[in-house]
Amino acid sequence: MAEPRSGNVQVGGMGWLARMIDKARLEKAGEIEQYDLEYPCPMDRGLLRELNVDAKTFQDIAVSASTDAQILFELERVGAKLPQKPHQ
């Protein structure tokens, strides 16, 4: 797997989410130590609190979904507190 995306990359209007997705996948694959990272790190735990999702649930979603859009859909399905979408 590639190095995790930067924490500045936005997914669903949220910074850090893309990086946390990649880190959750690396952790599940047993490859996270290659990058001297930790999942969930303090930044991850802060975002998980904001989303109101536990680390295991998030990891399960990140691993099973193949796209960021699917992850956002699944997070919404489990009741995560995602940023409001603008009205169209």
C-alpha positions as a Markdown table, in Angstrom:
| # | Residue | x | y | z |
|---|---|---|---|---|
| 1 | Met | 0.0 | 0.0 | 0.0 |
| 2 | Ala | 1.2 | 3.6 | -0.6 |
| 3 | Glu | 2.1 | 6.1 | 2.0 |
| 4 | Pro | -0.9 | 7.6 | 3.7 |
| 5 | Arg | -2.3 | 10.8 | 2.2 |
| 6 | Ser | -1.5 | 14.1 | 3.8 |
| 7 | Gly | -3.7 | 15.4 | 6.6 |
| 8 | Asn | -4.4 | 18.4 | 4.5 |
| 9 | Val | -6.3 | 16.3 | 1.9 |
| 10 | Gln | -10.0 | 16.9 | 2.3 |
| 11 | Val | -12.7 | 14.2 | 2.0 |
| 12 | Gly | -16.3 | 15.2 | 2.5 |
| 13 | Gly | -15.2 | 18.7 | 3.6 |
| 14 | Met | -13.0 | 17.3 | 6.4 |
| 15 | Gly | -9.2 | 17.5 | 6.7 |
| 16 | Trp | -7.4 | 14.5 | 8.2 |
| 17 | Leu | -10.2 | 12.0 | 7.2 |
| 18 | Ala | -8.3 | 10.9 | 4.1 |
| 19 | Arg | -5.2 | 10.2 | 6.1 |
| 20 | Met | -7.2 | 8.4 | 8.8 |
| 21 | Ile | -8.8 | 6.2 | 6.1 |
| 22 | Asp | -5.3 | 5.2 | 4.8 |
| 23 | Lys | -3.9 | 4.6 | 8.3 |
| 24 | Ala | -6.9 | 2.4 | 9.3 |
| 25 | Arg | -6.3 | 0.3 | 6.1 |
| 26 | Leu | -2.5 | 0.1 | 6.8 |
| 27 | Glu | -3.2 | -1.0 | 10.4 |
| 28 | Lys | -5.6 | -3.7 | 9.3 |
| 29 | Ala | -3.0 | -5.0 | 6.7 |
| 30 | Gly | -0.3 | -5.0 | 9.4 |
| 31 | Glu | 1.8 | -2.5 | 7.4 |
| 32 | Ile | 1.5 | 0.7 | 9.5 |
| 33 | Glu | 4.8 | 0.3 | 11.3 |
| 34 | Gln | 6.6 | 0.7 | 7.9 |
| 35 | Tyr | 5.6 | 4.4 | 8.1 |
| 36 | Asp | 6.3 | 4.9 | 11.8 |
| 37 | Leu | 2.6 | 5.7 | 12.4 |
| 38 | Glu | -0.1 | 4.7 | 14.8 |
| 39 | Tyr | -3.8 | 4.1 | 14.4 |
| 40 | Pro | -5.7 | 5.6 | 16.2 |
| 41 | Cys | -3.3 | 8.4 | 17.1 |
| 42 | Pro | -4.4 | 11.4 | 19.1 |
| 43 | Met | -5.5 | 13.3 | 15.9 |
| 44 | Asp | -7.5 | 10.2 | 14.8 |
| 45 | Arg | -9.2 | 10.0 | 18.2 |
| 46 | Gly | -10.2 | 13.6 | 18.0 |
| 47 | Leu | -11.8 | 13.2 | 14.6 |
| 48 | Leu | -13.4 | 9.9 | 15.7 |
| 49 | Arg | -15.0 | 11.8 | 18.6 |
| 50 | Glu | -16.2 | 14.5 | 16.3 |
| 51 | Leu | -17.7 | 11.9 | 14.0 |
| 52 | Asn | -19.1 | 10.0 | 17.0 |
| 53 | Val | -17.7 | 6.7 | 15.6 |
| 54 | Asp | -15.4 | 4.2 | 17.4 |
| 55 | Ala | -12.0 | 3.3 | 15.9 |
| 56 | Lys | -13.0 | -0.4 | 15.2 |
| 57 | Thr | -16.2 | 0.7 | 13.3 |
| 58 | Phe | -14.3 | 3.2 | 11.3 |
| 59 | Gln | -11.6 | 0.7 | 10.4 |
| 60 | Asp | -14.2 | -1.9 | 9.3 |
| 61 | Ile | -15.8 | 0.7 | 7.0 |
| 62 | Ala | -12.4 | 1.9 | 5.7 |
| 63 | Val | -11.3 | -1.6 | 4.9 |
| 64 | Ser | -14.6 | -2.8 | 3.3 |
| 65 | Ala | -15.3 | 0.3 | 1.1 |
| 66 | Ser | -13.3 | 0.9 | -2.0 |
| 67 | Thr | -13.8 | 4.6 | -2.4 |
| 68 | Asp | -13.9 | 7.7 | -0.2 |
| 69 | Ala | -17.5 | 8.3 | -1.4 |
| 70 | Gln | -18.5 | 4.8 | -0.1 |
| 71 | Ile | -16.8 | 5.5 | 3.2 |
| 72 | Leu | -18.8 | 8.7 | 3.6 |
| 73 | Phe | -22.0 | 6.8 | 2.7 |
| 74 | Glu | -21.3 | 4.1 | 5.3 |
| 75 | Leu | -20.3 | 6.6 | 7.9 |
| 76 | Glu | -23.6 | 8.4 | 7.3 |
| 77 | Arg | -25.4 | 5.1 | 7.5 |
| 78 | Val | -24.0 | 4.3 | 10.9 |
| 79 | Gly | -25.0 | 7.7 | 12.2 |
| 80 | Ala | -21.7 | 9.6 | 12.1 |
| 81 | Lys | -21.9 | 13.3 | 12.5 |
| 82 | Leu | -20.7 | 14.5 | 9.1 |
| 83 | Pro | -20.5 | 18.2 | 8.1 |
| 84 | Gln | -23.7 | 19.5 | 6.7 |
| 85 | Lys | -24.0 | 19.4 | 2.9 |
| 86 | Pro | -24.8 | 22.7 | 1.2 |
| 87 | His | -28.4 | 22.9 | -0.1 |
| 88 | Gln | -28.7 | 22.8 | -3.8 |
